[in-house]
Amino acid sequence: MNTVFALWKRGLKAFIRNRTGLIFSLIFPFFFVYVFGAIFKNDFIANPIAYMLSGVIITTVFESSLNLASSTVDDMVSGFMKEVLVSPAKRIAVAMGQLLSAATVATVQGILILIIGLFIGIKFTTWTTPIYILFAMIFVGLAFSGVGLFLATIVRSGQTFQIVKTAVTMPLTFVSGAYIPISMLPDTLKYVAYLNPMTYATAFFRMIVLEKTNLSTAELVKEGLAIDINGFVVTPIMSFAIIVTIGFIFLILSTNSFVKTDFSRVNRSSSDASALWG
């Protein structure tokens, strides 16, 4: 338990100390809110700012969760991970510490954007909504932290991982309904969206933020909060179940892969080596 807490605390401290990264992580999302919010100022979306902010918040949580892989790869390359693993700490505890750290940082970033959003367009009519939002961010953060750790144990190269991360995050975020409603996507991309786990995370989270839990299924589909797949409607509750299932699968895969990974055979790229040795 001490190992889990120590790694969780280390990740949180690194996040707080990186003030430049923190500032840009708060400013950059509002660029999307400004651009896409202006586009959707029509009758299709009643509150475009709140609509966009909900998508931006869950996207930030998603991307921040995947950053776990980047920090884990850096730890592998620098040798920190090897030092941790030669200690009496169990690998499963190290993996859990990494996962909880990433989920916490992702949730904190989401909360910060939400707080700013309260001043520019998000309104709550009940005190339970922020609690539901918090739990939703934690679940999504944990689920995609598992994906990030799994990628880290497979890639194991800082240079390669940045390419993989971009290749993963860009399509998943833009074809998820977070920025552009799925109904406005071309038919081909709609089918891609149906296979995208972020689509379901976005729909479920947006329903909570916009406080649309009492709408009928038809109304949820009309507002893009339920997903109609050729007549089969995936409700927000079903979307939540999908995310929990995906998270559970990747938490098992990532911890199992982390436990079995031979960190002594992690290859350092030439750019990583030059940066390390100066």
N, C-alpha and C positions, 0 to 999 in steps of 0.2 A: 504493500500500500504506500510505503514511503517513496518507492520508485515512481509510482504513478503520479503522486503529488509533486515530486521534484521535477519531473518532466513537464507536467502541466504548468507548474509555476514558471519554469524556464521559457516555455513557449509564450506565456502571457507577458513576461518581462520583455522578451524580444519584440513583441508587438508594440508594447507601450514605448519602448526606447526608440523605435523606428518612427520618429515623428514625421519625417518627410513622407514616408510611405502611408502613414495614417492620414495625413492631410489630403494627399492625392486620392486616397481610397474613398474619402468623403466628398471631394469636389467632383471627381470624374463621373460618378453615377448621375449627378444632376445635369450633366451635359446631355445625357440621353433623355432625361425628363424634359428638358427644355426643347430639344429637337423634336422628339416624337410626340410630346404633349401638344406642341403647336400644330402638328400634322393632324392629330385626332380631335381637334376642337370642332366637333360637329355633333349631330344628333345621335350618331352611332354609339358614342360613349358619353354618359351623363357627366362624369367627373374625370376628365382625362388626366389631370395631375395625380389624383389618388390612384387611378388605374395604372399609370406608368410607374409611380413610386412603389406600388406593391410588387410589380415585376422587377424593378431595379433592386429592391431590397433582397428578394429571394435569389436573384442572380448574383448579388454580392456575396451572400451566404454560400452559395454554390462554389463560386470561384475562390473564395477565401478558404473553403474546406479543401479544395484541390491543391492549394498552396502547401498543404501538409507534405505532399509528395516532393515539392521543391526543397523544403527545409530538410526533409529526411535524406534526400539525395545529397544535399550539401553536407549533412552530418556524416554520411558514408564516405564522401570524398575527402573531407578534412580529417577523418580518423576518429572523430568523436564517438561515432556509433560503436566502433570496435572497442574503445575504452570502456564504454558503458557495458558492453556485453561480456567483457572479461571480469566484470565485477560479479558479486553474488546475485545480482538482479536477474530475475527470470525474464525471458524474452517476451512472454505473454504480458507481463507487467509493463515492459518498455513499450510494446505495441499499444496497450491501452492508454498509457500516458501520452503518447503521440496523438492518438485519436481524440482523446478528451481535450487536449490542448488546442487542436485544430478546430474542433466543434465550438469550444468556448470563444476563441478569437473570432470565428465566423459569426457567432451569435452577437458578440459585442459590436462588431462592425454593422450588423443589421440593425441593432438597437440604436446606434448613433445616427444612422441615416433616418430611421423611423422618427427619432426625436426632432430632427431638423424638418422632416416631412410634416410634423404636427403644426408647424408655423406657416406652411405654404400650401396646404390643401387636404391633408388627411384629418378627418374628424371621426371621433368615436362617440357613440350614444350610450354605451354601457361599459362599466369598468372591467367586465370579464373579457372584453375583446383583446386588450393588451396581454392578458395572461395566455389566451389562446395563441396569440401571435408569437409570444416567447417560446411556448412549447413547440410550435410548428417550426420555428427557426432551429431549435435544438435538435429536433428529429431530422430535419433536412441536413443540418451541419454534420451530425453523426453519420448519416447515410452516405454522404459524398466524401466524408473524411476516409471512410472505408475504401471508396473508389480511389482516392488519392494515394493512400498507403499501398494499395495493391499495385498501382502504376509504378510507384517508387521502387518496389521490390522487383518489378519486371525490367524496368528501364535501366536503373542504376548508373546513369550518366547525366550530369548536370546539363551538358550541351544538348544531348538527345532529348532529354525530358522537356526542355523549353519548346522544342518543335512539337512533341507529342501533346503537351498541354494546350498549345495554341490550336492544334488540329482537333482537339477534343472540345475545348470550351467554346470556341467561336461558333461552330454549327449548333451545339446543344443550346446555347443561350439565344441565338437569333431565330432558331426554328423551335421555339417553345411557347410562343405566345406572350413572352415577357415584354417584348418591344412592339411586335406586330401581331395583331389578333390572327389566330389560325385560320379563321374564315376568309382572311384577305390573302392568304398564301396561295400560290399555284397548286393545282391538284397533286403534282408529283411531290412537292415539299410537304403537303398535308400528310401524306403517308409516312414521310420521314418523321414528322412531328408526332405521329401516333406511336412511333417506336422510341421516342425520346423521353427518358424518365423525367427530365426537367419540365416537360409539358404538363405532367400531372402534379408536380410540385408547385408549379406556377398557378395552376387552376385552383388547387386546394388553398394555397396561401392567399391568393387574391380574394377568394370568397370570404375568408376570415377578415381581412383588412377592410374590405368594402361592406362588411356586415350584411351579407346576402344569404345567410343561412336559412332564412324562412321562405325563400323563393321556391316555386315549383320546379320540377325537372325541365319543363319546357322553357321557363324563364331563365333558368341557369344556362341552358344551351344557347339561348338567344344572346345572353350577355357574355358568352365565352367562358363561363365558369364550370360548365360541364362539357364533355367532349363527345360529339356525335360521330361515331365511326360506322358509317353506312347503316344507320338505323339503330345501332347498339350504343346506348348512352352510358358513358363513364361518369358517374356522379363524383362530386368532390370527396365524398367518403370513400368511394372506391379508389380514387386517386391517392388518398392518404394510405390506403391499404397497399397499393402498388409500391409507394415509396418506402414503406416499412419493410415490405418483402425484399425489395432491392437492397435496402440498407442492411438487412439481416444477412443476406447472401454475401455481400461484399465485406461485411465485418468478419465473417467466418473465413472468406477467401484471403483477405488481407492479413489477418492475424496468423493464419496457417502458413501463408507465403513468407511472412516476416520471420516466423519461427524457424523455417527451413532454409532461409537465405544464408549463403556463405559470404559474409561481408569481407572476408580476407581476399576474396577473388573479385572484388569490385574494381572495375577498370576506371582509371582516371584519364579523361580526355586531355589532349595536349594543351587546350586553353585552360582547363582546370588546373593542370600541373603548373603552368607558367604563373597563373594567378596565385597559387599556393606558395610557390618558391620565390616569387617576386622577380 
